[in-house]
């Protein structure tokens, strides 16, 4: 299990808090583990809630029709990297 960067840990906290994940802490999320199906087991409703939280927190929109969503939401590391490249807050 690799150590999380400060942004990965911050995004992990956002995921846990936004989705009210019980029995999971941000530090428990593996950076390269899948967020959907296996891994955290998130679903499409979770993705929508998370996209709204990211929009509010980081100041940019994640569009539901973006062809890169599978890659963007593939893992905590991928999501944090996308946020790092697009955040305005």
Secondary structure, DSSP 8 states (H G I E B T S, - for coil): -----HHHHHHHHHHHHHTT-TT--GGGS-TTSBSBSSTT-B-HHHHHHHHHHHHHHHS----TT-TTHHHHTSBHHHHHHHHHHH---
